[in-house]
Structures are given as structure tokens and as C-alpha cells.
């Protein structure tokens, strides 16, 4: 009965939880570290310049991940006034979170590919192979998901820094409505099946195929 209320099979929850702890922590650390290197110590001063999951996980966002299939961590505070070039460096800071998930997926795929090609994967416990498969896929999904142009996702923050200041001011007036539209698209089945879900299914699959093609070249 519990499976009816979860986005993942009950037996996979421990593995999914481990993957998410790593993915969310690295994602938020990447934001904090990049901002710090650009001169903003806001995240560091609040204890967010760390890989400690306790500093990054949001309880409600984590619950939503298991129930609704999407979730969030605690956003890293960034003060762009400390940047020498606020718009450019703001884009880089926002981009580094999703990029960190892409790199995690690439590393996970490299490990998985190496052991499958060498034949040693047969000696692996099944849960390790399951972990690596979920690790690659979930990080690719997070990479794509966070680049969607809806507040409060990183994709929206990137757009904010790319558009002229006057346009950014106008965007801020409608941000709350953008967040509401985003939640509707994600949570309502008839809508998410023709909007968000196809993107999160098709685009990560394209990257996965690209990984396969890339690593095949090294055989």
C-alpha cells in the first residue's frame, strides 16, 4: 500500500536516498564554493561551504522527492554585490550547481562502464550496480531539471542575469506567478505528462546515449 504513495519502489528508497544526499550536497556546495571564489563569503559565513548534507538538505524538499518525484535542497545564499562582474559571475554561480550534477553523472557512468567492460561487474553486489545506475540517471535528471527556466530553479536565475536590468526588474514582479505555474506543471498529472515529464525523460536519455558513444570510442 505504501508504494501507492511513493514515486519510487519501496525497496529502492535507501539507494535513492543515498544518491540524493550526495547529489544535493554536491550541487549546493558547488554554488557556495563558486560564489566564495568570486568574493562572496555569504554562504561560507552561514556554514554552507561544506559537503555536510545536514547543512544542505531541506526536510520538506526531501519528502517531496520521494512522494512527488521531485524535490529541492536549501538554496545557497548568494550576494551578487560582492562580485566584480555580478551578471557574468552570477550566471557562473547558478550554472555550477547543475554542472556539478552533470559531472557526477559522468563520473558514475565512467565507473559503471569500466567495470562492465572489464567484466568485473559480475562480482559486484546487485545493490552497488543499482546505486551506480540510479546515481547516473538521477544526476542527469537533476542537471536538466535545474536548468528549466522557472523560479526558483537555477535556469531562471541564469536568465535573470542574462537579461538587461530593466527586464530583470519586470521579471521579479511576476516571479511568484512563475513559481505557481511551475508547481502546477509538476504536480498535476495531465499537465506534467505533456510538459515537464517528457523533458525529464527524453533529455537525460540523450546525454546517456552521448556517454555511451563517448566511452565506446575508448574501447
C-alpha positions as CSV (number, residue, x, y, z in Angstrom):
1,X,0.0,0.0,0.0
2,X,2.9,2.4,0.8
3,X,4.2,2.0,-2.7
4,X,1.0,3.8,-3.9
5,X,2.1,7.0,-2.2
6,X,5.8,6.9,-3.3
7,X,7.5,7.9,-6.5
8,X,9.9,5.0,-6.3
9,X,9.5,1.4,-5.3
10,X,9.9,0.9,-1.6
11,X,12.9,-1.4,-1.9
12,X,14.8,1.2,-3.8
13,X,14.3,4.0,-1.3
14,X,17.6,3.5,0.6
15,X,19.6,3.7,-2.6
16,X,17.6,6.7,-3.9
17,X,18.2,8.4,-0.6
18,X,21.9,7.8,-0.7
19,X,22.1,9.2,-4.3
20,X,20.1,12.3,-3.4
21,X,22.2,13.0,-0.3
22,X,25.3,13.1,-2.5
23,X,23.7,14.9,-5.4
24,X,22.0,17.6,-3.4
25,X,25.1,18.2,-1.2
26,X,27.5,18.5,-4.1
27,X,25.1,20.7,-6.0
28,X,24.7,23.2,-3.2
29,X,28.4,23.1,-2.3
30,X,29.3,23.9,-6.0
31,X,27.1,27.1,-5.7
32,X,28.7,28.1,-2.4
33,X,32.3,27.3,-3.4
34,X,32.0,29.2,-6.8
35,X,30.4,32.2,-5.1
36,X,33.2,32.2,-2.4
37,X,35.9,32.1,-5.1
38,X,34.3,35.1,-6.7
39,X,34.5,37.1,-3.5
40,X,31.1,36.4,-1.8
41,X,31.5,34.8,1.6
42,X,27.8,34.8,2.5
43,X,27.4,31.0,2.1
44,X,30.7,30.4,4.0
45,X,29.6,32.6,6.9
46,X,26.4,30.6,7.2
47,X,28.2,27.3,7.3
48,X,27.2,26.3,3.7
49,X,30.7,25.9,2.3
50,X,30.7,22.2,3.1
51,X,29.7,18.8,1.8
52,X,27.9,18.0,5.0
53,X,24.4,17.0,4.0
54,X,22.9,18.3,7.2
55,X,23.7,21.9,6.0
56,X,22.0,21.5,2.7
57,X,19.0,19.1,2.9
58,X,15.6,20.6,3.2
59,X,13.2,18.2,5.1
60,X,10.1,19.2,3.0
61,X,12.0,19.1,-0.2
62,X,13.4,15.7,0.6
63,X,9.9,14.3,1.4
64,X,8.6,15.7,-1.9
65,X,11.3,13.9,-3.7
66,X,10.1,10.5,-2.5
67,X,6.4,11.3,-2.8
68,X,6.2,13.5,-5.9
69,X,9.4,12.5,-7.7
70,X,10.9,16.0,-7.5
71,X,12.4,17.9,-4.6
72,X,14.8,20.5,-3.5
73,X,17.6,21.3,-1.1
74,X,18.1,24.5,0.9
75,X,19.1,27.3,-1.6
76,X,22.6,28.7,-1.0
77,X,22.5,32.4,-0.2
78,X,24.4,34.4,-2.7
79,X,25.1,38.2,-2.6
80,X,25.9,39.3,-6.1
81,X,27.0,42.8,-4.9
82,X,30.3,41.1,-3.8
83,X,31.1,40.1,-7.3
84,X,33.4,42.1,-9.6
85,X,31.2,41.3,-12.5
86,X,27.8,40.5,-11.0
87,X,26.0,39.4,-14.1
88,X,28.7,37.1,-15.6
89,X,29.7,35.7,-12.2
90,X,26.1,35.3,-11.2
91,X,25.5,33.2,-14.3
92,X,28.5,31.0,-13.5
93,X,27.5,30.6,-9.8
94,X,24.0,29.5,-10.9
95,X,25.3,27.2,-13.6
96,X,27.8,25.4,-11.4
97,X,25.1,23.6,-9.4
98,X,23.7,21.8,-12.4
99,X,27.2,21.3,-13.9
100,X,28.2,19.5,-10.7
101,X,25.4,17.0,-11.2
102,X,26.4,16.5,-14.8
103,X,30.0,15.8,-13.7
104,X,28.7,13.4,-11.0
105,X,26.7,11.5,-13.7
106,X,29.7,11.4,-16.0
107,X,32.0,10.0,-13.2
108,X,29.3,7.5,-12.2
109,X,28.9,6.3,-15.8
110,X,32.7,6.0,-16.1
111,X,32.9,3.8,-13.1
112,X,30.0,1.7,-14.3
113,X,31.3,1.4,-17.8
114,X,34.8,0.4,-16.6
115,X,33.5,-2.5,-14.5
116,X,31.1,-3.7,-17.1
117,X,33.7,-3.6,-19.9
118,X,36.3,-5.4,-17.8
119,X,33.8,-8.0,-16.7
120,X,34.3,-7.3,-13.0
121,X,30.7,-6.1,-12.6
122,X,29.6,-9.7,-12.2
123,X,31.5,-9.7,-8.8
124,X,29.6,-6.6,-7.6
125,X,26.7,-6.9,-5.2
126,X,23.4,-6.1,-7.0
127,X,22.8,-3.0,-4.9
128,X,26.1,-1.4,-6.0
129,X,25.2,-1.7,-9.7
130,X,21.7,-0.4,-8.8
131,X,23.3,2.5,-7.0
132,X,25.6,3.4,-9.9
133,X,22.7,3.2,-12.4
134,X,20.5,5.4,-10.2
135,X,23.4,7.7,-9.5
136,X,23.9,8.4,-13.2
137,X,20.3,8.8,-14.1
138,X,19.2,10.9,-11.1
139,X,22.2,13.3,-11.5
140,X,21.3,13.7,-15.2
141,X,17.7,14.4,-14.3
142,X,18.8,17.0,-11.7
143,X,21.1,18.6,-14.3
144,X,18.2,19.1,-16.8
145,X,15.6,19.8,-14.1
146,X,17.6,22.6,-12.5
147,X,18.1,24.3,-15.9
148,X,14.4,24.7,-16.5
149,X,13.6,28.4,-16.8
150,X,11.2,28.5,-13.8
151,X,11.7,30.2,-10.4
152,X,13.3,29.2,-8.1
153,X,15.4,26.9,-10.3
154,X,19.0,27.8,-11.5
155,X,17.8,28.1,-15.1
156,X,15.6,31.0,-14.1
157,X,18.5,32.7,-12.1
158,X,20.7,32.4,-15.2
159,X,18.0,34.1,-17.3
160,X,17.8,36.8,-14.7
161,X,21.5,37.6,-15.0
162,X,21.5,37.4,-18.8
163,X,18.6,39.8,-19.5
164,X,19.0,43.6,-19.1
165,X,18.4,45.1,-15.6
166,X,15.1,46.7,-16.7
167,X,13.8,43.3,-17.8
168,X,15.1,41.6,-14.7
169,X,13.1,44.1,-12.6
170,X,10.0,43.2,-14.6
171,X,10.6,39.5,-14.1
172,X,10.8,39.9,-10.3
173,X,7.2,41.3,-10.3
174,X,6.0,38.0,-11.8
175,X,8.3,35.6,-10.1
176,X,5.7,34.4,-7.6
177,X,3.3,33.5,-10.5
178,X,6.2,31.7,-12.3
179,X,6.7,29.6,-9.2
180,X,3.0,28.8,-9.1
181,X,2.9,27.8,-12.8
182,X,5.9,25.6,-12.3
183,X,4.3,23.8,-9.3
184,X,1.1,23.3,-11.4
185,X,3.1,21.9,-14.3
186,X,5.0,19.5,-12.0
187,X,2.2,18.3,-9.7
188,X,-0.9,18.0,-11.9
189,X,-0.7,14.7,-13.9
190,X,-2.4,15.7,-17.1
191,X,-0.1,18.7,-17.4
192,X,3.2,17.2,-16.3
193,X,2.8,14.3,-18.7
194,X,2.9,16.7,-21.7
195,X,5.3,19.3,-20.3
196,X,7.9,18.5,-17.6
197,X,7.9,14.7,-17.7
198,X,8.8,14.3,-21.4
199,X,11.7,16.7,-20.9
200,X,13.0,14.9,-17.9
201,X,12.7,11.6,-19.7
202,X,14.0,12.5,-23.1
203,X,16.8,14.9,-22.5
204,X,18.7,12.8,-19.8
205,X,18.3,9.9,-22.2
206,X,20.1,11.9,-24.9
207,X,23.0,12.6,-22.5
208,X,23.1,9.0,-21.5
209,X,23.4,7.9,-25.2
210,X,26.2,10.5,-25.6
211,X,28.1,9.0,-22.7
212,X,27.7,5.6,-24.3
213,X,29.1,6.9,-27.6
214,X,31.9,8.8,-25.9
215,X,33.1,5.8,-23.9
216,X,32.8,3.4,-26.8
217,X,35.5,5.5,-28.6
218,X,38.0,4.5,-25.9
219,X,37.5,0.7,-26.3
